[in-house]
């Protein structure tokens, strides 16, 4: 094999890595945000709240696919000043009703 052939192999391997690395990083970031949203959905539920717009499983699935954008939207809806439950997170306010898994607040 001549040097031109080896240069083409190196170039193709390099461009393949340039494609794979960002994809792998995106998948890792999406999985990490999904884990965070799944944990937060559980905390929100245990405080006696429900998720807004869709069920908790839909938020988790959407975050897995949409990553940081969906996680940002989730935070905006559930933890920013736009959230109807935001006052519950302040220490000076009375705590919300608590519930365990399988228990209804009714």
Buried (B, 14 or more C-beta within 10 A) or exposed (E): EEEEEEEEEEEEEEEEEEEEEEEEEEEEEBEBBBEBBBEBBEEBBBBBBEBBEEEBEEBBBBBBEBBEEBBBBBBEBBBEEEBEBEEBEEEEEEEBEEBEEEEEEE
